[in-house]
Amino acid sequence: MRAQSIVISGSVIDRQSREPIPGAGITVKGKTVGTSTNQNGHYAFSISEKAPFTLVISFLGYTPVEKLITGNIADLNIELEQAGILGQEVVISASRTPERILESPVSIERMGQSTIKELAAPSFYDALNNMKGVEVSTQSLTFKSVNTRGFNSNGNTRFNQFVDGMDNQAPGLNFAVGNIVGINDLDLDNVELLPGASSALYGAGGINGTMLMTSKSPFDYQGPSFQFKTGINHVNDNNTSGVQPYNQLDLRLAKAWNNKFAVKGTFSFLQAQDWQADNYSDFDRASRTGKSGDRNSDPNYDGINVYGDEVSQNMRNVAQSVLNAGTSGFIQSALGLPAPPTAAQIAGFKADPGRLGALNGFLSTNATMRPFYAGINTPGLLPNQNVSRTGYDESSLVDYKTQSIKASGSVNYRLTKTVEAIAQAYWGSGTSVYTGSDRYSLRNFSIGQYKLELKGQDFFIRGYTTQERSGDSYIASILGSYINETSKKSTDWFPQYVGNYIGAKSQGATDAAAYAAARAAADQGRFVQGSPQFEAAKNKILNTTISGSDFSKGIYGAKFDDKTNLYHYEGMYNFSNLFNNVVEFQAGASYRLYQLRSNGTIFNDFDSEIDIKEYGSFAQLGKKFFNDKFKLTVSGRYDKSTNFDGRFTPRITGVYTVDKNNNIRISYQTGYRNPTTQNQYIDLSVGGGSQRLIGGIPEILNKYSLYTNQAYTDVSYRAFLNSAAGGTPDMSLLKNYSFDPKGVRPESVQAYEVGYRGLLGPKFLIDAYAYYNIYKDFITAVDVYQKEINGSNFTKFGVPVNAKGKVTSYGAALGIDYLLADYTLSGNISYNNIGDIPDNYINDFNTPKIRYNLGIGKKELIKNVGFNVNYRWQGKFYWNSSFASGNVPAFGSLDAQVNFKIPSVNSMIKIGGSNVLNKYNFTSYGNPAAGAIYYVAYAFNP
């Protein structure tokens, strides 16, 4: 006989203080279903469970209470007594169904409301790296990328981020732009984070983790909430004129009528001075390695955070190019040709001794040609040395006036007690900086997410769209390079440099003096940082789109024009109640459409529109065995994308209860990610114009004839350049690079994990895991050089490809929570390492082997006064990316806060800071070092 639906509601309060307890867990004993209390301590839910059964009511730091349920009950009010028990939180994301975190079949981290209120960091997003095994790459004040288990990157395409069920990625980038568009702290109900692969449940991406953020329901959390935070940053920072203000305002308002209709709205505004990237270390972009020197000592200096100096040429090649042009002009005049001579005509002319003598006489005596002729033909006069143009510091090119505006709203209507219709919107805009293959200044960048959803106890159907608008965003290195070109074209600058160097050396100058004289001469007329000419050129370039550039007319543009959209539709049904919970069974399906619309400023879409379609479906079956001691779950998902074959990703998990509140878990998971929209269709000049990034699918490779006019490897190209600079160019040194006929393919991972989570007494929680990952078709990139078919110039391309062979990684983590009297002590440590890698694979594991967190807090140190302190440390590691590579030093960071609660007006005053010891540190090479943020905050109804 099928069980009838039973409706239960009530409240949970603290027995001593009589205050409500938000976030308390209410679960059916022996089952995984349940709910939690709202901010007022109220709860209500229905369950298809045959009475009688037992409810367990629990919360961190309190003794759990059990209540026998025999039927519907509307006022089940519970008083909890502080005693301390851990691990009772209810999570959903691990299995897409409610269950106690102790019984999760995979590793999961959770941040609930009580934790959010006590955080010392400026926002919950800033505190994510306090979680076990979680890393954060900080690229600017508001742009952070989250990752777990290695292969960290600035724009992390291996990590999924969801907000109220919506994929939070910027569709033109394929990764989440921090929390620029998302939930503010007042509206956040909880964060659940799954380290490792999760494609079987959540689709493509998430190969290294998935994070789900859930906002508060306007039915459960009503009334106004307000928070104002003011503070300072840039303390003892030489990049600014002094300390700078930091201000943030958060608002939330929600109202419900008759428990049927509800609305809510939120607003956030942040304004501050961003951290400034000031790494002026010398860098060899061809080999992705650092080198010694600075602008004064290295003629080919290329500073990490200096832009425009990426443009570089070999001095002997420049001299030879000038002589080649002179030779062509002389022969054309001598033979009376209507056009420049061909290679055969030049060779024939030089074969005549008399004509060759006349040519050499011209080259050696002509005022323009003479220095270059002497440099090439006088041993030791002109070195085989590359020189770069003088660049501009990032601070003169990038907008550091950070602003972030976020707004959200929803309209909710309950058709029945368990079925709810929702219309919801998130919108965010701001100015920030992020790092990819370049440093990108995001000005007035915006993303909107808009959703319609119908959900019930056992199902949901939703559709949403993400609308990305680049605003006035631009590429910093292109801007620096084009300011240089505006002041003096490189075709003039390099010959002037080489000619003046030869002249100085001919007069007996030292190498260093000759380099200095050459640069001073070539830089005459160069726009100085901050000058009116510089600012005029800068404003013109950053207000001209990349696709609007016309070099022949002196028109240069660095601005994006991106209006890319994503449309997503999905549904899921949980059949478990239909089967009387004998087994747990879920199934779902999804459809996604990417509309790439960058007008040729990012993608290959200047004169066409690009659409990418993705389809997917999944199913999951779970069953308990051996008197409910062991739960086995099997999941599988099939996905198909426009440019790639269909793919099946299975998952098998098992949880064994060895004792009450002690569980061992084991899992085999698979994950995959399609090449990103940029991996497929990008067509963008970067590195100051020194390189073109292109997509790795056959359509783009054919556009540049890379299958027919094969390019050469970067190593062999550099060897060829050395031979050419020596006067005897050796084409035999060039080695072809062959692209896969099918182009770049999806990468996949097989993830094995074993873990234990349990209570060793009511006050001691331990969680540990170990994992081993095997990656196949790992997506990396190569730099190749293609020679013009009827010319001598080479074009450098950066192309995504799949690494041949397997890449492995492994690691482990341990987390402990301990309640000592009324103090909460916590700590975690994680270990991550890379294993086997293929030959010629660029190691971009980008992760410290060891990192740990320590925390201590007390909600009431004295009456109404609490505190929280967190210390975070990570070891030294090597960061490798297409933008910059180098060592990231080990560092520690301390966050702390003291709060004063005012119960009479439901308010809290918090004094705190992040990195309070003000030890400047950076999390990835080439990004800015961040110091302390000190703040005072007032929150009403937090």
N, C-alpha and C positions, 0 to 999 in steps of 0.2 A: 504494500500500500504506500503510495507516495505521500511524503511528509507535507503538511500544510505550512504556509509562510507565517512565521511568528514575528511580531513587531515588538521591539524592546527600546525603551528610552529612559533617560534619567540624567543624573549628574554625578560628578566625582569631586570631592573636596578634601582638603587637608584637615585631619581631625583636630589638630591643635590650633591652627590659625583660622580655620573655617574659610579659607580662601579657595577658590576653584583651582583645579589642577588641569591645565590644558595639555593635551598630548598623551593622556593616560590611555593605555591599551586595554581594549575589551575584546577578549577572544573566547571562542568555544573550547572548552578543555578537550584536549586530544585532537583538535581540528586546526586547520590553518586559517579559517575564516574569522573575520572580526572587524573592528573599527577603532577609532580613537576619539577622544574628547576635543571639543573646540576651545577657543580662547576663554570661554566662560565656564568651562568644565562640563558642558552639556554633550550628550551623545544621543544618537538615534539610528537604528538600523533594523533591517528585517533579514530573516534567515529561514531557509527551507530545511529545518532540522526537526526530527521527531522528538517531542517532549516525552519525558523530562530529560534535560541535559544541564550541564554546569558551565556557567560563565566564570572566567578568570579576569579580574580587574587588577592591573598592575601599572606601576610607573617607577622610573629610576629613582632609587633612594627610599622607596616605600615597601612595606610588607604587602604582598598580594592578597587579595580577598577573593573567595570563591562563593558564588551564589547559585542555588538550584533554581532552574527555570521550568515552570510547568505549563506556561501559556503566555499570551500577550500581557505585557506589563508596561505602564506608562510612567511610573515614578520610581524606578529602581535607583535610588540615591545611595551612593557609596561614600564612606569615610575611610581614607587611607591613613595609616600611621607610619611616620618616618621610621625606617629600619634599614632599608637598603637592600635592593635586589636589582640585578642587572640583566640585560639581554632579553627584555620582554617587549621591545619595540616591534611593531608590525610593519613589514615591508611588502611591497608589491612587485617591484621590477625584476626580482630574481627569477620568478616563475610566471609573471603577469597575473598573479592571483595572490590575495592576502595570505601571509604566513608570518610566524614569529621569526625574528632575525636569527635566533638560535637554530632554527630548522631550515634555513636557506640552503639550497643545494649547491650554490656557488658563492664565492667570496663577494661580499657586499659591504659598503660603507654607508652610513646614514647620518644625516644632520637634521635634528628635529627642532621644534620651536624653542624648547627650553635651552638648547645649546646656542641657537641663533641669538637669543636675547643676551647671553652671557659672553659673547665673542669679544675679544680684544681688538681684532682686526677691524679696519674701517667698514668692511662689508662682509657678508657671508662668502662672496666670491673670492675675496682676498684670503679667506681662511681655509679654502679647500685643500691647500697643501699641508694642513694639519692632519688630514686623513691618512690612514696607513697606505703607503705605496703610491701616493699621488704626487705628481710633479707639476709645477706651473712655470711656464716660460713667460717672463714679464718683458713686454716690448715697449710698453709705455704705461702711464698711470691707469688708463682704463682698458687697455688691450692686453689680455693674458690668455695663454693657451694651456689647456689642461691635458694631462697625459698620464698613463700608467704603463708599467712593464716595458720601458725602453723605447727607443726610436722616437725620442721627443723631437719636436720641430716647432718653429715659430707659428706657422699656420698649420695646425695639426689636422690632417685629413684622415687620420686613423682613429679618431675619437669622436663619438656621436654625443650631441647635447640636445636634449628635448625639454621644451617648456610646455607644460600642460598638454602633453602628447604631440606637440608640433616640433618637427626637426628644426632646430634653431640656427642652422647654417645659413651663411650668405651664399645663395646659389651660384653666383659668379666666382666664388672662391672655394666652395665646397668644405668650408670649416666655419665653426661658430666664431663670431667676432667678440669674444669675451662675453660680457653681460651688457653690451651696449644696447641691445634690445632684449628685454627679459623682465624678470620679476624683481621688484625692490624688496628690501629686507622686511618691511612692514607687511607685505602681502605673501611672503614665502611661508608655506606650510612645512615643507620638508625637502631635502635633497637626498636622493639615493644614487649611489655610484657603483657601477659594476666594473671592477678591473678585468682586463682581458677581453677575449672574443665574445661577441654576443649576437652574431648575425642570424643565428637560428631563430631568434625571437624578434629581432629589431631590424633585420634586413641589411643591405649593403652598408659598409662602413663599420665603425665600432670595432675594428679589428684589434684595437688596443684598449678599448673601454667604452662605456656608455654611461652618461649621467642624465638623470631624469629629475627635473625640478617641478614641483607641484605648488600651485598657489592656493590661497585660502578660499573656501567657499563663502559666498556672500550670505548664504543661509546660516552657516555656523559661526561666522565672525562678522558681526554687525557693528555699526557705529563708526565714528570718525577716529582715525589714528594719525599721528603727526610726529615727525622727528626732524630736528635741525641739528646739524653737526658742523662745528666750525673749528678750525685749527690751522696749523702751519706745516709746511715742508721746506725742503732745501736749506736745512740748517747746516751751517759750515760747508756750503756748496760753492766752490769757486766759479761755477758756471752762471750764477745769478748774482744780482746786486745785494742780496740779503735774503732773509727768510721770506717765503711767499705764502699768501693766504690759501686756505683750503676750505671750501664751503659746500655743504650738501643739504638739500631739503627733500624729504620724502613725505608724501601725503597718501592717505587711503580713506575711502568712504564707502560704506556698504549698508544696504537697507533691504529687508525682506518683509513681505506682506503675507500673512496667513500661511506661512510656510509653503506658499505656492509660487510666488513671483519675487524675484530678487534682482538687484542691480549692484554693481560696484564700479569704482573708478580709482585709479592711482595716478600719481604724478611724481616725478623725481627730477631734480636739477642738481648737477654737480659742476663746479667751476674751480679750476686750480691751474697752477703752472706745472707743466709736464716735466718729467725727468729728461735730461738732455744726454744724448749719446755723444761721447767725447773720446772714443777710442781712436787715437791717431797712429796706432801701430802700422808699420809697413806690411803690405800683403801682396803676395804673388798669386793673382787670380787664376793663372793658367794651371798651377800645380796645387792650388788651394792650401798654401802654406805661408806662414809668416816669414818675414826676413828682417834683418837688422837694418837700421837706418831711419832717416827722416828726410824731410824735403831738402834740407841743406846738405846732407851727406849722400843721398841716393838720387841720381838723376831720374830714375824710373820709379820714384816714390808713388805709392798708391795707398793712401790712408784709408783705414776701415770706414770711418765716418767723415771722410772727405770725398766730395763728388765732383766729377769733371776730370779728375786725374786718372780715371780708368782708360782714357784715350791715350794710347802709347804707340810709338813706332821706333824701329831700329835706326840708329844714326847712319850706318853705312847703306841701309836700304833707302833711306831718304835721299842721301847723296846720289846713289845710283839712279833713283827715279828722276831726279833733276837732270842728270846727265842723259838719261834716256830721252827725256822730253827735248833737251837741247839737240841731241843727235837726230831725233825725228824731224825737228824743225829745220835743221841745217840741210838734211838730205832732201826734204820736200822742196826747199828753195833751190838747192843745187840742180835737182832734176826737173824742176818746174811742174811738180805734181799738183793736181787739184785737191788732193786729200793727203793726210799723213801716210807715209810709206808702210807697206806691209813688212812682216818679218823677213820674207824672202828678198824684198827690195833692199832692206837694210843690210842683209848678209851679202848680197851681191855688190853693194856699194863698198862695203868694207873689204871685199876681196881684192879690190883694185888698190895697190900700194899708194898710188898717187892720191887717190881720193881719200884713203884712210889717213894719210899724212895731213891733208887739208882739214879733215874733220878733227883730228887731234890738235892741230894748231888752233882751230877755233875754240875747242873746249878748254885748252890750256891758257888762252889769252883773253877770251871774252870776260868782261867784268863780272857778269852773273855766273858764268860757268866755272871760272878759274878756281875758286875756293873748293868746290866740290870735286873738280878734277884732281886737285892737289891732295885732297883728303883720301880719295880712292887709290891714288897711285904713289903716295908717299908712305913708305912703311912706318907704322907706329904713330902716324899723325891722327887718324880717325879711328877710334876704338869700335869694336863690335859690341855696342852698348845700346840698350833701349832707353828712351827718354819719354816722360809723360808730361802732359800739360799740367799747368798749375791749377789745382782744384779749389773748391770752396768748402768751408766747414759746414756740417749739417745744420748748425745753429742759425746760419744765415739763410737757409733754404727751406726749413721745415717750420710749420706753425706749431709752437709749443703751448699755445693758449688753449688748454684743454677745456672742453665743454661737453656735457652729456645731458640730454633731455630725453626722458622716457615717460610714456603714458600708456595706460592700459585700461580696458573696461570690459565688462561683460553684462549680458542680460540673461537671466536664468529663469526657466519656467518648468515647474514639476507637473507633468501630465498626470502622474500617479505618485504614490509614495516612493516608488523605486525607479521611475523613469523621468529623466530630466532633459530638457532641450536647452542648448547653450549657444549664444552668439557672443564671440569673444574677439578682442583685438589687442595687439601689442604694437607699439610704434616707438622707435628710438632714433635719435639723430645726434650728431656730435662731431667734434674735432678730436682726432687722436693720431697715433702713428703706429704702423705695424711693419714687421719685417718679413719679407719673402725672399725672392732672389734679389731684392733691392730693399731700400727703405721707402715706404709709401706714406705720404702725408694725406691722411683722411680728413678733408675739410667739408663740413656740412653733409657728411655721409649719412644716409638714412636707410632703415629697413623697416618694413611694416609686415606684420603677420596677422591674418584675418581668418577666423575659424567658425564653422557651423558644426555642431555636434549633437547627436542624440545618444544618450547612454542610459543604461539600466543596470540592475544588479548583475546581470549575466552577459551584457553585450554593450558594444558601442559602435556607432557609425559616425565618421567625421570626414570633413573635407576642409582643407585650408590652402591658403596661398601665401607665399613669401615674395614681397616686392622689394627688390634691391635698387637703390639709386646712389650713384657714386658722388653726386653733388659736385664739389670743386676739388676732388681728390686728384693727386698727381704723383709722379715718380721723382724722387729727390735727385737721383744721379743723372737722369735725363735733363732735369732742369739745370743742374750745374754745368753739364756738358754743353747745353744749348746756349747758356749765357756766354760761355767761352766762344762758341761759334759766332754769336752775334757780335762780340767785340772784335774777334779776328778769327777767320776760318783756319782750320787745321792745315789746309793745303798751303797756307801762307806761314803759319806759325812754325811748323817743323822745319821747313827750309831755312827760315830766319835763324832758328836755334842752331842748326848744324853749321850754317855758313859762319855765324859769329863765333861758334866754338873753334872752328878751323882757323879763323883769323886770330883769335886769342892765343891758340897754341902755337901758331906760326911766329908769333911775337915773343915766345918764350914763357908764356903763362903756365902755371901748374895746372894739373887736371882740375883740381877743385876750383881754382880761380877762373879757368876757362868755362866750366859748367855754370858758374855763377854769372859770368858775363853773358853767356849765351842766353840764359833764362831772362836776365834783366832786359836784354835787347828784344827778345821775342815777346816778352810780356808788356812791352810799351803799348799803351792804348787799352790794356786789359782793364775791365771794370772792377774796381775795388769793392769788396764786401761792404754793403751799406751805403754806397755812394748813390747819388740820384740816377746815374746811368745804369748802375747795377739793379736798382729797384724798378726802374722803368722796363728794362729788359726782362727781369724776373716776372713782373706782373703780366707782361704781354705773353710770355711763354706759358705761364701756368693758367692763363685764360684761353689758350688755344689748344684744341684737342690734338691728341697724338695723330689721329688720322687726317687732321687738317694741315699737317706739316707739308711744306713744299720747299725742299732745300734749294732748288734752283732759283727760287724767288726770295730766299732768305727768310722763309716762314718756318718757325719752329714751335712745336707744341708738346707739352708734357702732361696734359690733362686727360683724365679718363672721361668717357661718356657712356657709362654703363647703366642699363635699365633692364637687367636680367630678372626673370621671374621663375618661380617654382609653383606648381600646382600639385597637390597631393590628396588622394582619396583612399580611405582604408576602413575596414570594419573587422570586428572580431565577435565571436560568440563562445561563451563558456557553457558547455553542455553538462557540467558536473551535476548540477541540481536535477537535471532530467534523468540522470543515472543514479539518483539518490546518493550521490557522493561515494558510490562503490568504487568508481574510478574518476579521475579528473581528466576531462578532455576539453581542449580549446582548439579553435580553428579560425583563421583569418586570412584576409587578402588585401592587397594594396595596388595602387596605380599612381605613378608619378610622371610629371612632365616638366622638363627644364626648357625654358625659352631663353636662349642666349641672345642678348641684344646689347652689344657694346659699341656698335657703329664702327667697328674696326680698331678700337682702342685697346682691346684685350684679346678678342677672339678673331678668327678668320671670318668675320661677318660684315665686312664693310659694304658689300653689295649683295648680301643674301642673309636670310634668317636661318638660325640653327635651332632645331628642336631635338631633344633627347627624351625617349620614352622608356620607362622602367615598369615592369610588372612583377608581382611577387605574391606568394601564398605560403602559409605555414600551418602546422598542426602540432599539438603537444598532448601526450597521453601520460598520466601518472597513476601509480597504484601503490598502496601500502601492503606489505607482507609481514609474516612472522609476528602476529599480534601487534601490528602497527609499529614494529621496531625498525623496519627498513622501508624506505620509500624509493621507488625507481621511477624515473621520468625520462621519456624519450621524446625528442622534438626533431622537427625537420622543416626546412624552408627551401622553396624553389624560387629563383629570381632570373629575370631576363631583361637585358638592356639592348637598346637599338644597335649599338656597334659591337656587341659581344655575345657569345654563346650563352645559353642558359646554364645555371649553376645550382647545385643542390648542396645545402649545408646542414648536416645533422648535429644533434647534441644529445648526449646521454649523461644523466646525473644520478647519483645515488646518495642517500643520507641514511646513516645507521645510528640509532639512539643506543649508546652503550650504557647510559644511566640517565636518570632524570636530569634534564637541562644540560646534557653532554652529548654532542653529536659529532660524528666523523663524516666528512663528505668527500666524494670523489667524482670527478667529471672528465668527460672528453667533449670538447667543444670545437667547432670549426667556425671560422670567420673568413670573410673576404671583403674586398673593396674594389669597386670598379675604378679604373683610372678616372681622375677627377675631370670636371668639365674643361679645366685648363690643360690637364694631361692629354686630353683629346683634341682640343681646338684652339689652344692659345697661339697667337701670332703677334709677338710683342718684342720691341727693342728695349734692352735693359743695359745696365753697366755703362751708362753714359753713351749708349749707341755702339758699344764694342761687341755686343752679342745679340743674337735674335733667338728668343725662346719660341719654339714651335711645338704643336701637338704631335703625338707619336702614332696616330692612326694613319693608315695608308693614304687617305684623302689629303692630308697635310704633307706627308712625305713626298707624295707625287707632285704637289704644287711646287715644291722646290727641287724636283727631279733628283731626289736623293737615292732613288733606286737605280736610275740610269746614269746620272753623273755622280758617281759615288764620292762621298766625302772621305777625309783622312782623319786618323786618330790624332788626338791632341799631342801625344808624346812624339809621334813621327813628324808632325807639323813643326814642333819646336826644334827638332833636329834639322829639318830642312831649312828653317830660318837661320840657324847657326851657320849652315853651309853657305847660304846666300850672302850672309853678312861677311863671310870670309872671302867673297869674290868668286866662288865656284859653286853656284846652286846645284844641288844634287837631288834631282827628282826621284831617284831610286830610293831615297830615304823615306818617302811618303808611303804609308801603309793604309790600304782601304779599310773602311768600316762598313760592314754589311748589316743593314737593318732587316729585322724579321719581316717576311712578306705579309704577315698578318698584323704587323704593327704591335703596339703595346697592348698587353692583356691584363685582366684582373689579377691581383695578387691574393693569395689565400694563406691561412694559418691553421694548423692543427694544434690545439692547446690541451695539455694534460695538467690536471690539478688535483692535489689531495690536501685536505684541510681539516682542522678541528676547531670547534667553537663550543665552549662550555663554561659552566659556573662551578668553581671550586669553593663551594660555600656561597652564602647569599651576597657576599661583598667582594668577590674576586672573579672577574670575567677574563677569559683568555681566548684569543682568536689567532690561529696560525695557519699558514698555507705555504705550499711549495708548488712551483709550476715549471713546465718545460714546453716551449713553443717551437714549432717547425714551420718556417715560412717558405712558400714556393712562389716563383714568379715575382719576387720582391721588386716593387717598382722603384727604380732609381733613375739616374739621368747620366747622359754622356755629353761631352763637348766634342764636336767634330768641326773640321774646316773643309769647306767646299771651294774648289777652284772654278773660276769663271770658264765657261766653255771656250770662248774666244777672247780670253784676256789673261792677265797675270794676277789679278786680285783674288783674295780668299775671303769668304764669309764664314764667321764663326756661328754655329748653331748649338743651342742647348736643347736636347731632345730626351723625353722620358722613354725609358726602355725597361725591360725586365731583366733582372740579374739571372745569369745562368747558374744553375745549382741551387742548393738549399742554404737558407740562413737560419740559424738556431739561436735561441736565447733561453735563459733560465733564471730562476730567482726564488726568493722566499721572503716571508714577512711574519712578524710577530707583534701582536697588540695586546696590551693589558690595561684593564680598568679596575681600580681598587677603591673602595669606600672606607676611609679611615675616619672614624667618628663622623663628623658632618663634612669632611673634606672629600673631594673627588680627585683622585690621583689617576693620571693616564700616561701611557707611553707606548710608542710603537717604533719598530725598526724594520727597514726593508733592505733587501739585497737584490740587485739586478746585474746581470752580466750577459755579454754576447758570446755565443759559442762558435760554431763553424760558419765561415763566410767563404763565398766563391773567390777565385782568383780575380784580381782587378776590380773587386767590389769596393766602393768607397764606403768606409765604415761610418755610418751616421747614427750609431746607437744613442749618442748624445744623452747619456744618463749616468749619474754617479753610482758607483757600486754600492755605497752605503749612505743611507740617510735615516735620521731618526727625529722623533718629536717627543717632548716631555711636557706635561701639563699638570697644573694644580689649580683648584678653584673651590670656593665655598660660597653658597648662595646667601648665607647670613653669617658674616664674620662677627659682627655685632648686630643689634637690632636694625633691620632694613638696610644694612650695608653688606655688600658682597664683593668678591674679586675673582679675577681669573688671570692666569699667567701661562703662556705657552712659549717654549723654546724649541727652535727648529735648527737642525744642523745637516749639512750634506757635504760629501767629500769632493775632492778635486776630480775633474774629468775633462776629456777633450771633446769640444763641440765642432762638428763638421757640417757645413752647409754651403750652398752655392753663393751665399752672400759673404760669409766670412767663416774662418776656421781658426781655432786656437783654444788654449787652456782656459777653463772656467775654474778659478781657485775655490778651495773649500771655504765655507763660511757658516756662521751661525747667526740666528736672528731671534730676538726676544720681543714678543707682543705681550702687553699687559693692560689691564683695566681695573678700575674700582668704580662700583656703582652704588648709588643711593636711591632706594625706592621710597616713593611717597604714596602709600596705599590710599590715602584720603582722596587723592585726585587721580589715582591710577596712572602714575607717572614714574619716570626713572631719569636720573641724571647720571651720566657716565663720563668719567675722565680716563683717557687711555691713549694708546698709540701702538703703531706697528713699527718693528725694528727700533725700539725705544732707545737702544744704545747707540743708534745712528751710525752703525758700521755699514758704509756704502758697499753694496754687492750687486753683482749681475748674475742672472741665471742662464744666459746663453750669450755666446761670443758675438760682439758687434752691437748688442743692445745696451741701453743705458744702465748705469748703476743707480740703484734706488736707495735712498736713505730713509730717515724716520718720517712718519706722519704723526703729529701729536694733535689730539682733538678733545673737545668738550662737546657732549651731546645731551640734548633734552628730548625725551620721548614721552608722548602721551598715548596711553592705551596701546603699548607696543605689541 
